[in-house]
Amino acid sequence: MNLLEYVWLDGNKTQSPRSKIKVLEDWDGSLDNVPVWNFDGSSTNQAPGDDSERFLVPVGLYRFRNKTLVLCEVLNPDESTHDSNTRSQLRSFLASHPSQDSWWGFEQEYFIVQDGKPIGFLNDPAPQGPYYCSVGGDKAIGRALAEHHMLSCLAAGLEITGINAEVAPGQWEYQCFAKDPLRASDNLIISRYILSALAEERGLDIDFSPKPVKGDWNGSGCHTNFSTDRTREMGGKTYFERLLLTLSERHDLHIEGYGELNNERLTGLHETQDIDIFSWGVADRGASIRIPRDTAKNDWKGYLEDRRPASNCDPYAVVRLISEAVDISDENF
């Protein structure tokens, strides 16, 4: 008996994973033989009630416990791409721009929540300072879930490169990497789903919003590290400056696609740049784009970190926007 859990993104402005399980008696384990399925799009903000069926087309398989997670794209009844299907938009861009050879690493921050409140704030915590990369039950709050998530993702075939307790109590981060833009984005969606599922088992929830705790506390981002064959192999400060200029010229466009309520996080405080300002700097975590010190020291060969994406960002949109900027920059260099 095979349990296939179909996972897709809904039609809300900030998309959330949805899922349902199909039981198959006979299945050979291949993606090609996972059947297309339908769902009630009127309950996910993806269809009207009088024409409610939308279709789930399998695009990836991941093993999670006794089930196979089936990542899906959403199509309309006429087999056209649904408006909410941002994966298809990225896929189309990559098909026409195959030469970048880009690598991607997401730093996904999140808060663990109980009864609508981050678990580190159920009692009045001390000001932020002792929690980042901390040890101890009064500081590293939620470690068991964070490590369980890491191990579950590794078992599912995701390339998780690390985790750490973050600056606020009950806030954590994991790093998710892939040497393929579409695979990296897929993996982040599945890693978020697995995290929420594991929290659910404990009577907990995960808050991916950019500023769950108001006041003098860090928000949550999804810092996006990226490189291309050109930044890794050729590099050069002049080339990096050309790329940074393109990112600066497109700043408003990127901010629009980098996550809902990101203005609450990007204030110029708490290791962020103001949402209306673009800046870059070497080892500067208060900049829009951080150039790692090792990249600058290595004749400007390496990767860049875009610190603007919010924790609730759509990775397909983020990767597409950055890839477009790289393409424009390369054309003008």
C-alpha positions as CSV (number, residue, x, y, z in Angstrom):
1,M,0.0,0.0,0.0
2,N,1.4,3.4,-1.0
3,L,0.5,6.7,0.7
4,L,1.1,9.7,-1.6
5,E,0.6,13.1,0.0
6,Y,0.1,15.7,-2.7
7,V,1.5,19.1,-1.7
8,W,0.7,22.4,-3.5
9,L,0.6,26.1,-2.8
10,D,-2.7,27.8,-2.5
11,G,-3.9,31.0,-4.0
12,N,-3.5,33.4,-1.1
13,K,-1.3,36.5,-1.4
14,T,1.1,34.8,0.9
15,Q,0.8,31.2,-0.3
16,S,0.6,28.4,2.1
17,P,1.1,24.7,1.5
18,R,-2.0,22.5,1.2
19,S,-2.1,18.7,1.0
20,K,-4.2,15.6,0.7
21,I,-3.4,11.9,0.6
22,K,-4.1,9.4,-2.2
23,V,-3.9,5.7,-1.4
24,L,-2.5,3.6,-4.3
25,E,-2.2,-0.2,-4.2
26,D,0.1,-0.4,-7.2
27,W,2.8,2.2,-7.8
28,D,6.3,1.6,-9.1
29,G,7.8,4.6,-7.2
30,S,8.4,6.8,-10.3
31,L,7.3,10.4,-10.8
32,D,6.0,9.6,-14.2
33,N,3.4,7.2,-12.8
34,V,2.0,9.4,-10.1
35,P,-1.5,10.3,-11.4
36,V,-2.7,13.8,-12.0
37,W,-5.3,14.6,-9.3
38,N,-7.9,17.3,-8.8
39,F,-9.0,19.4,-5.8
40,D,-11.6,21.9,-4.7
41,G,-10.0,25.2,-5.7
42,S,-12.9,27.2,-4.3
43,S,-11.6,26.3,-0.8
44,T,-8.0,27.5,-1.6
45,N,-8.7,30.8,-3.3
46,Q,-7.9,29.2,-6.7
47,A,-11.3,28.8,-8.3
48,P,-15.0,29.9,-8.1
49,G,-17.6,27.5,-6.5
50,D,-19.4,26.9,-9.8
51,D,-16.2,25.8,-11.6
52,S,-14.2,24.5,-8.6
53,E,-11.9,21.8,-10.0
54,R,-8.3,22.6,-10.4
55,F,-5.6,20.0,-11.2
56,L,-2.4,18.8,-9.4
57,V,0.4,17.9,-11.7
58,P,3.2,16.0,-9.9
59,V,6.7,17.6,-10.3
60,G,8.8,16.1,-7.4
61,L,8.9,13.3,-4.9
62,Y,10.2,13.3,-1.3
63,R,10.1,10.6,1.3
64,F,8.7,11.7,4.7
65,R,8.1,8.9,7.3
66,N,5.6,6.4,5.9
67,K,4.5,8.6,3.0
68,T,5.8,10.0,-0.2
69,L,5.3,13.7,-0.5
70,V,4.3,14.7,-4.1
71,L,5.1,18.3,-4.9
72,C,2.6,19.6,-7.5
73,E,2.0,22.5,-9.8
74,V,-1.6,23.8,-10.2
75,L,-3.2,23.8,-13.6
76,N,-6.6,25.0,-14.9
77,P,-9.1,22.6,-16.4
78,D,-7.9,23.5,-19.9
79,E,-4.3,22.5,-18.8
80,S,-3.1,26.1,-18.8
81,T,-1.0,27.3,-15.9
82,H,-3.0,28.7,-12.9
83,D,-2.2,32.3,-12.0
84,S,-0.9,31.1,-8.5
85,N,1.6,28.8,-10.1
86,T,4.8,30.9,-9.8
87,R,6.9,27.7,-10.2
88,S,5.8,27.6,-13.8
89,Q,6.9,31.2,-14.3
90,L,10.4,30.4,-13.0
91,R,10.5,27.2,-15.1
92,S,9.7,29.2,-18.2
93,F,12.4,31.7,-17.5
94,L,15.0,29.0,-16.9
95,A,14.1,27.2,-20.1
96,S,15.1,30.3,-22.1
97,H,18.1,31.2,-19.9
98,P,20.0,27.9,-19.3
99,S,23.5,29.3,-19.2
100,Q,23.7,30.9,-15.7
101,D,24.6,27.6,-13.8
102,S,23.3,29.2,-10.6
103,W,23.6,27.8,-7.1
104,W,21.2,28.8,-4.3
105,G,21.1,28.8,-0.5
106,F,18.2,29.9,1.5
107,E,18.5,30.9,5.2
108,Q,15.0,30.3,6.4
109,E,14.1,31.9,9.8
110,Y,10.9,31.1,11.7
111,F,9.3,31.3,15.1
112,I,7.8,28.3,16.9
113,V,4.4,29.2,18.2
114,Q,2.0,27.8,20.9
115,D,-1.6,29.0,21.2
116,G,-0.8,31.9,18.9
117,K,2.3,33.2,20.8
118,P,6.0,32.4,20.1
119,I,7.1,29.9,22.7
120,G,10.0,32.1,23.8
121,F,7.5,34.8,24.9
122,L,5.1,32.7,26.9
123,N,7.0,34.1,29.9
124,D,8.6,37.6,29.8
125,P,12.0,36.9,28.2
126,A,15.2,38.9,28.8
127,P,16.1,41.3,26.0
128,Q,17.7,39.7,22.9
129,G,21.3,39.0,23.2
130,P,21.8,35.6,24.8
131,Y,19.7,33.6,22.4
132,Y,21.7,33.5,19.1
133,C,23.4,30.1,18.7
134,S,22.7,29.5,22.4
135,V,22.7,26.5,24.6
136,G,20.4,25.8,27.5
137,G,16.7,25.3,28.1
138,D,16.1,29.0,29.0
139,K,17.8,30.2,25.8
140,A,17.7,27.6,23.0
141,I,14.0,27.2,23.2
142,G,12.6,24.6,20.8
143,R,15.8,22.8,19.9
144,A,14.2,19.4,19.8
145,L,11.8,20.4,17.0
146,A,14.5,22.3,15.1
147,E,16.8,19.3,15.1
148,H,14.0,16.8,14.4
149,H,13.2,19.0,11.4
150,M,16.8,19.0,10.2
151,L,17.0,15.2,10.4
152,S,13.7,14.7,8.7
153,C,14.7,16.9,5.8
154,L,18.0,15.1,5.3
155,A,16.1,11.8,5.3
156,A,13.8,13.2,2.6
157,G,16.8,14.0,0.4
158,L,17.0,17.8,1.0
159,E,20.4,19.4,1.3
160,I,20.2,21.1,4.7
161,T,23.6,22.6,5.4
162,G,23.0,23.7,9.0
163,I,20.7,25.1,11.7
164,N,21.0,27.5,14.6
165,A,19.1,29.3,17.3
166,E,18.3,32.8,16.2
167,V,18.4,36.2,17.9
168,A,15.0,36.0,19.5
169,P,13.9,33.3,21.9
170,G,12.0,30.5,20.1
171,Q,13.3,31.7,16.8
172,W,15.4,29.3,14.6
173,E,17.0,29.2,11.2
174,Y,17.9,26.4,8.9
175,Q,19.9,26.6,5.6
176,C,18.7,24.9,2.5
177,F,21.0,24.6,-0.5
178,A,20.9,23.2,-4.1
179,K,23.0,23.7,-7.3
180,D,19.8,24.2,-9.3
181,P,17.4,27.1,-9.0
182,L,14.2,25.1,-9.5
183,R,15.3,22.3,-7.2
184,A,16.4,24.8,-4.5
185,S,13.0,26.5,-4.6
186,D,11.1,23.1,-4.5
187,N,13.2,22.0,-1.6
188,L,12.4,25.1,0.4
189,I,8.7,24.6,-0.1
190,I,8.9,21.0,1.0
191,S,11.2,21.9,4.0
192,R,8.6,24.4,5.2
193,Y,5.8,21.8,4.8
194,I,7.8,19.2,6.8
195,L,8.5,21.8,9.6
196,S,4.8,22.7,9.9
197,A,3.8,19.0,9.9
198,L,6.3,18.2,12.7
199,A,5.1,21.2,14.7
200,E,1.5,20.1,14.3
201,E,2.3,16.7,15.9
202,R,3.5,18.6,19.0
203,G,0.5,20.8,19.3
204,L,2.6,23.7,18.0
205,D,2.7,25.9,14.9
206,I,5.3,27.7,12.8
207,D,5.1,31.5,12.2
208,F,6.8,32.5,8.9
209,S,5.7,36.1,9.1
210,P,8.4,38.8,8.9
211,K,7.8,40.4,12.3
212,P,5.9,38.1,14.7
213,V,7.1,40.1,17.8
214,K,6.8,43.8,17.6
215,G,9.3,46.1,19.4
216,D,13.0,45.7,19.9
217,W,13.3,42.2,18.5
218,N,14.6,40.9,15.2
219,G,12.1,39.9,12.5
220,S,12.4,36.8,10.3
221,G,14.0,36.8,6.9
222,C,14.8,34.3,4.2
223,H,18.2,35.6,3.2
224,T,19.0,34.3,-0.3
225,N,22.6,33.4,-1.2
226,F,23.3,33.0,-4.9
227,S,26.1,32.6,-7.3
228,T,26.5,31.9,-11.0
229,D,29.3,30.4,-13.0
230,R,30.4,33.9,-13.8
231,T,30.5,35.1,-10.2
232,R,32.3,32.0,-9.1
233,E,34.9,31.6,-11.9
234,M,35.4,35.0,-13.5
235,G,34.3,37.4,-10.8
236,G,36.0,40.7,-10.5
237,K,35.0,43.8,-8.5
238,T,33.9,45.6,-11.7
239,Y,31.5,42.8,-12.6
240,F,30.1,42.6,-9.1
241,E,29.5,46.4,-9.2
242,R,27.6,46.1,-12.5
243,L,25.4,43.4,-11.0
244,L,24.8,45.4,-7.8
245,L,23.9,48.4,-9.9
246,T,21.3,46.3,-11.7
247,L,19.9,45.1,-8.4
248,S,19.7,48.7,-7.2
249,E,17.8,49.8,-10.3
250,R,15.3,47.0,-9.8
251,H,15.0,47.5,-6.0
252,D,11.3,48.4,-5.9
253,L,10.4,45.5,-8.2
254,H,12.3,43.0,-6.0
255,I,10.7,44.4,-2.8
256,E,7.3,43.9,-4.3
257,G,8.0,40.2,-4.8
258,Y,10.0,39.5,-1.7
259,G,7.1,38.9,0.8
260,E,4.0,40.3,2.3
261,L,4.4,42.7,5.4
262,N,8.1,42.9,4.7
263,N,8.0,46.6,5.6
264,E,7.5,45.6,9.3
265,R,10.9,43.9,9.2
266,L,13.0,46.1,6.8
267,T,13.2,49.2,9.0
268,G,16.9,49.9,9.0
269,L,17.2,48.3,12.5
270,H,17.8,44.8,13.7
271,E,20.3,43.8,10.9
272,T,18.2,45.2,8.1
273,Q,18.3,48.1,5.6
274,D,15.3,50.4,5.3
275,I,12.8,49.0,2.8
276,D,13.1,52.2,0.7
277,I,16.9,52.2,0.5
278,F,19.2,49.9,-1.5
279,S,22.7,49.4,-0.2
280,W,25.5,46.9,-0.3
281,G,28.7,46.2,1.7
282,V,31.3,43.7,2.5
283,A,30.3,41.7,5.6
284,D,27.6,44.3,6.2
285,R,24.4,42.6,7.7
286,G,22.7,46.0,7.7
287,A,22.9,46.2,4.0
288,S,20.4,45.1,1.3
289,I,23.1,42.9,-0.3
290,R,26.0,41.5,1.8
291,I,29.2,40.6,0.0
292,P,30.9,37.9,2.0
293,R,34.4,38.8,3.1
294,D,35.8,35.7,1.6
295,T,34.3,36.7,-1.8
296,A,36.0,40.1,-1.7
297,K,39.3,38.6,-0.6
298,N,39.2,36.0,-3.4
299,D,39.5,38.5,-6.2
300,W,35.8,39.0,-6.0
301,K,34.9,35.5,-6.9
302,G,32.1,33.8,-5.0
303,Y,28.5,34.5,-4.0
304,L,26.3,37.3,-2.8
305,E,23.6,37.4,-0.1
306,D,20.4,39.2,-0.8
307,R,19.1,40.0,2.7
308,R,15.8,41.6,1.6
309,P,13.5,38.5,1.1
310,A,11.1,38.0,4.0
311,S,10.7,34.7,5.8
312,N,7.3,34.2,4.1
313,C,8.7,34.9,0.6
314,D,7.8,32.8,-2.5
315,P,11.2,31.3,-3.4
316,Y,10.1,30.8,-7.0
317,A,9.5,34.6,-7.3
318,V,12.7,35.5,-5.5
319,V,14.9,33.2,-7.7
320,R,13.2,34.5,-10.8
321,L,13.7,38.1,-9.9
322,I,17.4,37.6,-9.1
323,S,18.0,35.5,-12.2
324,E,16.4,38.2,-14.3
325,A,18.7,40.8,-12.7
326,V,21.8,38.6,-13.4
327,D,20.7,38.2,-17.1
328,I,20.3,42.0,-17.5
329,S,23.6,42.7,-15.8
330,D,25.4,40.1,-18.0
331,E,23.9,41.7,-21.2
332,N,25.1,45.1,-20.2
333,F,28.6,44.1,-18.9
